Amino acid sequence: MEPTVLSSGFRYTSLPESYVRPETDRPKLSEVWELENVPVIDLGCGDRSLISQQIGDACRDFGFFQVINHGVSTEAAARMQEVAREFFRLPVEEKMKLYSDDPSKTMRLSTSFNVTKEQVHNWRDYLRLHCHPLDKYTPEWPSNPSSFKDDVANYCREVRELGFRLQEAISESLGLEKDCMRNILGEQGQHMAINYYPPCPEPELTYGLPAHTDPNALTILLQDMHVSGLQVLKDGKWMAVKPHPGAFVVNIGDQIQALSNGKYKSVWHRAIVNAEQARMSIASFLCPQDDATISAPEKLSGDGSQAVYRNFTYTEYYKKFWSRNLDQEHCLELFKN
Ligand SMILES: O=C(O)CCC(=O)C(=O)O
C-alpha cells in the first residue's frame, strides 16, 4: 500500500484496525489524574540560586517542569505555531513530496513513529527537521508556506539559547560548574518534531504517541494552549499536564539522566488524542554532538566506581534507540554497568 499521512483531509468515522491497541495497552483515560502541582519555574525572577534549586528539585522529583519568563519572545512562539498549522493545512499531495520513513533523513514528513517496524500505529503525523547549524539545514526545509524557513529559524535560535540557560542551571543544581554539561555535550545538535494529531474517532483505543522517554539531552515543548494531550508518568500514575499560559514544558532526556548518574529522571511521557479537535505540539530537542562521550562527571560518580551507566557515544545510543519500538523498556537500561 502507498504510504500516506493522517492529515489528508479524510475524516475517519472509526479507527482503522492497524491503530487499535490490545486491551492491556490502552490509555485508560478515566484513570488519568490532572497534575495540579507541576513545577512552574519563573526564569525571570532574578534569583539565580532559587532557579537552580527549583530546577534541581523538579528534575529529581518529576523529570519535567514548566518555565515562564523564559526569554523566547511571544511573537516567535506564535509565528512558529501559526506556520506549523499552515503547513499541516496544505493539500496532502503537497505534503507527501516530503514524506519519508527513513529515520536517518534530516528533513522528513512522516506518520506514527517508526511505521516500517512497529506493529500498531500511532495517531500522529510529524514533520521532523534538523535545525543546527541553521545555514546547513534551512535550504532543505519546506518552502511552502513561504514564511516557513524564516519563522522556524527565528524560533530555533531563541529556543537554543533557552536550552543552554537551562543546561547551565541544571549543571549548577548538581553542584557542577555551570558549563560542565555543555562541555560534555559538545557542539549540540538541535532537532524539531512538529507533531500533528488529527481528531481521532476512538481516542480510548490508541495513542498519539505511546509512552516513551526522549533519547536526547533536553526537550523543550511548545504545547497547544487550547487542546491538552501530554501525560507524564509520576509515581506509577499517568498525569495530564495542563498547558500553562506562555510556558514551555521542559523534560530531561536520557543523556542528562546518564550525565547526572541517574539522579535526574528522563520520564515516561505520552500523548493522547481526542475526538473533537486536532492538537499540535512542537518539540525542540537538544542532542549531544554525535561523538560526545556520555560519562557522568567524577563528582557524581566517585572516580567512576559508582557510575550507574557505562560510557557510550551519542551515535551509539541513537542507533539503539531507533532500532527498537518506542514503548519498550527504558533504552538507558541497556547501558547500565
Ligand atoms: O505532543 C506532546 O505533547 C508530546 C510530544 C513528544 O513527546 C515528542 O515529540 O517526543
The ligand as a MOL file (V3000), in Angstrom:
LIG
                    3D

  0  0  0     0  0            999 V3000
M  V30 BEGIN CTAB
M  V30 COUNTS 10 9 0 0 0
M  V30 BEGIN ATOM
M  V30 1 O 2.6950 16.0290 21.9190 0
M  V30 2 C 3.1890 16.0030 23.0390 0
M  V30 3 O 2.6990 16.6350 23.9770 0
M  V30 4 C 4.3910 15.1410 23.3320 0
M  V30 5 C 5.3760 15.1110 22.1880 0
M  V30 6 C 6.5400 14.2040 22.4350 0
M  V30 7 O 6.6240 13.5600 23.4640 0
M  V30 8 C 7.6130 14.0690 21.4460 0
M  V30 9 O 7.5590 14.7000 20.3720 0
M  V30 10 O 8.5650 13.2870 21.7310 0
M  V30 END ATOM
M  V30 BEGIN BOND
M  V30 1 2 1 2
M  V30 2 1 2 3
M  V30 3 1 2 4
M  V30 4 1 4 5
M  V30 5 1 5 6
M  V30 6 2 6 7
M  V30 7 1 6 8
M  V30 8 2 8 9
M  V30 9 1 8 10
M  V30 END BOND
M  V30 END CTAB
M  END
